Amino acid sequence: MTVVTPRVARARKVLTALFATACVVVFGAAVLGALYGLPGLIDEVWRLWEES
């Protein structure tokens, strides 16, 4: 069994917080991109549907 020093524990907490923040930012950007692009995509699909 390994002993985790307070310094290592603190570093792990910081890395976990940074990773969680990065995940939230990336997920938020993906959601905003999908919401921004959705109306154009629906228009394009509707146009293709009407042409066929």
Biopython code that builds the backbone (N, CA, C, O; Angstrom):
import numpy as np
from Bio.PDB.StructureBuilder import StructureBuilder

atoms = [
    (1, "MET", "N", (0.845, -1.183, 0.000)),
    (1, "MET", "CA", (0.000, 0.000, 0.000)),
    (1, "MET", "C", (0.891, 1.247, 0.000)),
    (1, "MET", "O", (1.843, 1.342, 0.775)),
    (2, "THR", "N", (0.573, 2.182, -0.864)),
    (2, "THR", "CA", (1.399, 3.390, -0.942)),
    (2, "THR", "C", (0.810, 4.495, -0.077)),
    (2, "THR", "O", (-0.402, 4.570, 0.131)),
    (3, "VAL", "N", (1.678, 5.333, 0.412)),
    (3, "VAL", "CA", (1.261, 6.466, 1.235)),
    (3, "VAL", "C", (1.207, 7.701, 0.345)),
    (3, "VAL", "O", (2.170, 8.010, -0.356)),
    (4, "VAL", "N", (0.095, 8.393, 0.375)),
    (4, "VAL", "CA", (-0.075, 9.596, -0.430)),
    (4, "VAL", "C", (0.191, 10.802, 0.457)),
    (4, "VAL", "O", (-0.486, 11.019, 1.462)),
    (5, "THR", "N", (1.177, 11.569, 0.070)),
    (5, "THR", "CA", (1.520, 12.754, 0.856)),
    (5, "THR", "C", (0.496, 13.855, 0.600)),
    (5, "THR", "O", (-0.187, 13.835, -0.424)),
    (6, "PRO", "N", (0.381, 14.811, 1.512)),
    (6, "PRO", "CA", (-0.563, 15.918, 1.294)),
    (6, "PRO", "C", (-0.296, 16.689, 0.004)),
    (6, "PRO", "O", (-1.221, 17.185, -0.639)),
    (7, "ARG", "N", (0.979, 16.781, -0.363)),
    (7, "ARG", "CA", (1.324, 17.505, -1.592)),
    (7, "ARG", "C", (0.762, 16.794, -2.825)),
    (7, "ARG", "O", (0.220, 17.436, -3.724)),
    (8, "VAL", "N", (0.894, 15.480, -2.862)),
    (8, "VAL", "CA", (0.378, 14.686, -3.976)),
    (8, "VAL", "C", (-1.145, 14.737, -3.997)),
    (8, "VAL", "O", (-1.749, 14.864, -5.062)),
    (9, "ALA", "N", (-1.766, 14.639, -2.826)),
    (9, "ALA", "CA", (-3.222, 14.699, -2.753)),
    (9, "ALA", "C", (-3.735, 16.044, -3.270)),
    (9, "ALA", "O", (-4.737, 16.099, -3.984)),
    (10, "ARG", "N", (-3.045, 17.127, -2.907)),
    (10, "ARG", "CA", (-3.435, 18.458, -3.361)),
    (10, "ARG", "C", (-3.276, 18.574, -4.881)),
    (10, "ARG", "O", (-4.126, 19.152, -5.557)),
    (11, "ALA", "N", (-2.185, 18.022, -5.407)),
    (11, "ALA", "CA", (-1.949, 18.064, -6.854)),
    (11, "ALA", "C", (-3.034, 17.279, -7.595)),
    (11, "ALA", "O", (-3.505, 17.706, -8.649)),
    (12, "ARG", "N", (-3.425, 16.136, -7.042)),
    (12, "ARG", "CA", (-4.492, 15.347, -7.679)),
    (12, "ARG", "C", (-5.812, 16.098, -7.676)),
    (12, "ARG", "O", (-6.557, 16.053, -8.654)),
    (13, "LYS", "N", (-6.107, 16.793, -6.571)),
    (13, "LYS", "CA", (-7.343, 17.582, -6.507)),
    (13, "LYS", "C", (-7.343, 18.683, -7.554)),
    (13, "LYS", "O", (-8.354, 18.934, -8.210)),
    (14, "VAL", "N", (-6.186, 19.343, -7.704)),
    (14, "VAL", "CA", (-6.075, 20.419, -8.693)),
    (14, "VAL", "C", (-6.256, 19.866, -10.097)),
    (14, "VAL", "O", (-6.982, 20.450, -10.902)),
    (15, "LEU", "N", (-5.609, 18.752, -10.403)),
    (15, "LEU", "CA", (-5.741, 18.153, -11.731)),
    (15, "LEU", "C", (-7.176, 17.694, -12.003)),
    (15, "LEU", "O", (-7.683, 17.848, -13.114)),
    (16, "THR", "N", (-7.817, 17.137, -10.991)),
    (16, "THR", "CA", (-9.206, 16.710, -11.147)),
    (16, "THR", "C", (-10.111, 17.913, -11.412)),
    (16, "THR", "O", (-11.010, 17.846, -12.252)),
    (17, "ALA", "N", (-9.873, 19.005, -10.699)),
    (17, "ALA", "CA", (-10.675, 20.217, -10.912)),
    (17, "ALA", "C", (-10.444, 20.791, -12.300)),
    (17, "ALA", "O", (-11.391, 21.216, -12.961)),
    (18, "LEU", "N", (-9.193, 20.806, -12.748)),
    (18, "LEU", "CA", (-8.898, 21.303, -14.095)),
    (18, "LEU", "C", (-9.547, 20.432, -15.161)),
    (18, "LEU", "O", (-10.097, 20.942, -16.137)),
    (19, "PHE", "N", (-9.482, 19.115, -14.972)),
    (19, "PHE", "CA", (-10.094, 18.198, -15.929)),
    (19, "PHE", "C", (-11.616, 18.391, -15.967)),
    (19, "PHE", "O", (-12.213, 18.403, -17.043)),
    (20, "ALA", "N", (-12.231, 18.538, -14.808)),
    (20, "ALA", "CA", (-13.679, 18.744, -14.757)),
    (20, "ALA", "C", (-14.057, 20.058, -15.426)),
    (20, "ALA", "O", (-15.046, 20.120, -16.157)),
    (21, "THR", "N", (-13.277, 21.109, -15.184)),
    (21, "THR", "CA", (-13.544, 22.400, -15.818)),
    (21, "THR", "C", (-13.406, 22.301, -17.330)),
    (21, "THR", "O", (-14.233, 22.835, -18.069)),
    (22, "ALA", "N", (-12.367, 21.620, -17.789)),
    (22, "ALA", "CA", (-12.168, 21.454, -19.230)),
    (22, "ALA", "C", (-13.326, 20.676, -19.851)),
    (22, "ALA", "O", (-13.781, 21.003, -20.947)),
    (23, "CYS", "N", (-13.795, 19.659, -19.158)),
    (23, "CYS", "CA", (-14.925, 18.876, -19.675)),
    (23, "CYS", "C", (-16.179, 19.740, -19.793)),
    (23, "CYS", "O", (-16.897, 19.662, -20.789)),
    (24, "VAL", "N", (-16.439, 20.555, -18.786)),
    (24, "VAL", "CA", (-17.614, 21.426, -18.819)),
    (24, "VAL", "C", (-17.504, 22.426, -19.966)),
    (24, "VAL", "O", (-18.485, 22.674, -20.667)),
    (25, "VAL", "N", (-16.320, 23.002, -20.161)),
    (25, "VAL", "CA", (-16.132, 23.970, -21.238)),
    (25, "VAL", "C", (-16.330, 23.310, -22.603)),
    (25, "VAL", "O", (-17.022, 23.857, -23.461)),
    (26, "VAL", "N", (-15.733, 22.152, -22.804)),
    (26, "VAL", "CA", (-15.856, 21.454, -24.092)),
    (26, "VAL", "C", (-17.299, 21.031, -24.335)),
    (26, "VAL", "O", (-17.815, 21.202, -25.439)),
    (27, "PHE", "N", (-17.957, 20.481, -23.316)),
    (27, "PHE", "CA", (-19.346, 20.060, -23.467)),
    (27, "PHE", "C", (-20.245, 21.266, -23.749)),
    (27, "PHE", "O", (-21.137, 21.194, -24.594)),
    (28, "GLY", "N", (-20.008, 22.373, -23.041)),
    (28, "GLY", "CA", (-20.788, 23.587, -23.281)),
    (28, "GLY", "C", (-20.598, 24.118, -24.686)),
    (28, "GLY", "O", (-21.557, 24.544, -25.329)),
    (29, "ALA", "N", (-19.363, 24.094, -25.167)),
    (29, "ALA", "CA", (-19.098, 24.555, -26.538)),
    (29, "ALA", "C", (-19.792, 23.651, -27.559)),
    (29, "ALA", "O", (-20.316, 24.134, -28.563)),
    (30, "ALA", "N", (-19.795, 22.359, -27.306)),
    (30, "ALA", "CA", (-20.468, 21.427, -28.219)),
    (30, "ALA", "C", (-21.967, 21.676, -28.245)),
    (30, "ALA", "O", (-22.583, 21.649, -29.310)),
    (31, "VAL", "N", (-22.555, 21.917, -27.088)),
    (31, "VAL", "CA", (-23.997, 22.186, -27.025)),
    (31, "VAL", "C", (-24.323, 23.492, -27.743)),
    (31, "VAL", "O", (-25.275, 23.553, -28.522)),
    (32, "LEU", "N", (-23.534, 24.539, -27.482)),
    (32, "LEU", "CA", (-23.778, 25.813, -28.156)),
    (32, "LEU", "C", (-23.599, 25.693, -29.662)),
    (32, "LEU", "O", (-24.370, 26.273, -30.426)),
    (33, "GLY", "N", (-22.597, 24.949, -30.092)),
    (33, "GLY", "CA", (-22.386, 24.741, -31.527)),
    (33, "GLY", "C", (-23.550, 23.994, -32.156)),
    (33, "GLY", "O", (-23.986, 24.324, -33.259)),
    (34, "ALA", "N", (-24.054, 22.984, -31.450)),
    (34, "ALA", "CA", (-25.201, 22.232, -31.977)),
    (34, "ALA", "C", (-26.441, 23.120, -32.056)),
    (34, "ALA", "O", (-27.174, 23.082, -33.045)),
    (35, "LEU", "N", (-26.673, 23.913, -31.023)),
    (35, "LEU", "CA", (-27.842, 24.797, -31.041)),
    (35, "LEU", "C", (-27.721, 25.866, -32.114)),
    (35, "LEU", "O", (-28.712, 26.236, -32.742)),
    (36, "TYR", "N", (-26.498, 26.366, -32.324)),
    (36, "TYR", "CA", (-26.281, 27.391, -33.338)),
    (36, "TYR", "C", (-26.449, 26.823, -34.748)),
    (36, "TYR", "O", (-26.987, 27.496, -35.627)),
    (37, "GLY", "N", (-25.991, 25.586, -34.967)),
    (37, "GLY", "CA", (-26.046, 24.992, -36.294)),
    (37, "GLY", "C", (-27.335, 24.284, -36.609)),
    (37, "GLY", "O", (-27.598, 23.975, -37.772)),
    (38, "LEU", "N", (-28.149, 24.017, -35.609)),
    (38, "LEU", "CA", (-29.369, 23.234, -35.815)),
    (38, "LEU", "C", (-30.358, 23.864, -36.795)),
    (38, "LEU", "O", (-30.853, 23.153, -37.670)),
    (39, "PRO", "N", (-30.676, 25.165, -36.697)),
    (39, "PRO", "CA", (-31.630, 25.735, -37.655)),
    (39, "PRO", "C", (-31.163, 25.608, -39.103)),
    (39, "PRO", "O", (-31.972, 25.306, -39.979)),
    (40, "GLY", "N", (-29.886, 25.830, -39.372)),
    (40, "GLY", "CA", (-29.370, 25.686, -40.732)),
    (40, "GLY", "C", (-29.447, 24.254, -41.208)),
    (40, "GLY", "O", (-29.754, 23.999, -42.373)),
    (41, "LEU", "N", (-29.173, 23.323, -40.325)),
    (41, "LEU", "CA", (-29.240, 21.912, -40.682)),
    (41, "LEU", "C", (-30.671, 21.504, -41.003)),
    (41, "LEU", "O", (-30.912, 20.779, -41.968)),
    (42, "ILE", "N", (-31.612, 21.966, -40.200)),
    (42, "ILE", "CA", (-33.024, 21.645, -40.448)),
    (42, "ILE", "C", (-33.467, 22.229, -41.788)),
    (42, "ILE", "O", (-34.179, 21.572, -42.547)),
    (43, "ASP", "N", (-33.045, 23.467, -42.081)),
    (43, "ASP", "CA", (-33.362, 24.084, -43.372)),
    (43, "ASP", "C", (-32.821, 23.253, -44.532)),
    (43, "ASP", "O", (-33.520, 23.013, -45.517)),
    (44, "GLU", "N", (-31.579, 22.821, -44.402)),
    (44, "GLU", "CA", (-30.947, 22.056, -45.476)),
    (44, "GLU", "C", (-31.662, 20.727, -45.686)),
    (44, "GLU", "O", (-31.907, 20.329, -46.825)),
    (45, "VAL", "N", (-31.994, 20.045, -44.607)),
    (45, "VAL", "CA", (-32.710, 18.770, -44.716)),
    (45, "VAL", "C", (-34.075, 19.001, -45.346)),
    (45, "VAL", "O", (-34.505, 18.205, -46.181)),
    (46, "TRP", "N", (-34.763, 20.063, -44.968)),
    (46, "TRP", "CA", (-36.082, 20.366, -45.534)),
    (46, "TRP", "C", (-35.982, 20.626, -47.026)),
    (46, "TRP", "O", (-36.818, 20.155, -47.797)),
    (47, "ARG", "N", (-34.932, 21.397, -47.450)),
    (47, "ARG", "CA", (-34.734, 21.665, -48.878)),
    (47, "ARG", "C", (-34.481, 20.388, -49.661)),
    (47, "ARG", "O", (-35.049, 20.185, -50.735)),
    (48, "LEU", "N", (-33.620, 19.521, -49.114)),
    (48, "LEU", "CA", (-33.342, 18.248, -49.788)),
    (48, "LEU", "C", (-34.595, 17.379, -49.865)),
    (48, "LEU", "O", (-34.819, 16.688, -50.858)),
    (49, "TRP", "N", (-35.402, 17.419, -48.820)),
    (49, "TRP", "CA", (-36.640, 16.622, -48.801)),
    (49, "TRP", "C", (-37.623, 17.133, -49.860)),
    (49, "TRP", "O", (-38.286, 16.334, -50.522)),
    (50, "GLU", "N", (-37.721, 18.452, -50.025)),
    (50, "GLU", "CA", (-38.639, 19.021, -51.006)),
    (50, "GLU", "C", (-38.176, 18.752, -52.435)),
    (50, "GLU", "O", (-39.002, 18.589, -53.333)),
    (51, "GLU", "N", (-36.845, 18.702, -52.653)),
    (51, "GLU", "CA", (-36.325, 18.462, -53.996)),
    (51, "GLU", "C", (-36.569, 17.037, -54.458)),
    (51, "GLU", "O", (-36.745, 16.803, -55.654)),
    (52, "SER", "N", (-36.585, 16.093, -53.556)),
    (52, "SER", "CA", (-36.729, 14.694, -53.959)),
    (52, "SER", "C", (-38.173, 14.281, -54.117)),
    (52, "SER", "O", (-38.453, 13.131, -54.453)),
]
sb = StructureBuilder()
sb.init_structure("model")
sb.init_model(0)
sb.init_chain("A")
sb.init_seg("    ")
for serial, (resi, resn, name, xyz) in enumerate(atoms, 1):
    if name == "N":
        sb.init_residue(resn, " ", resi, " ")
    sb.init_atom(name, np.array(xyz, "f"), 0.0, 1.0, " ", f" {name:<3s}", serial, name[0])
structure = sb.get_structure()
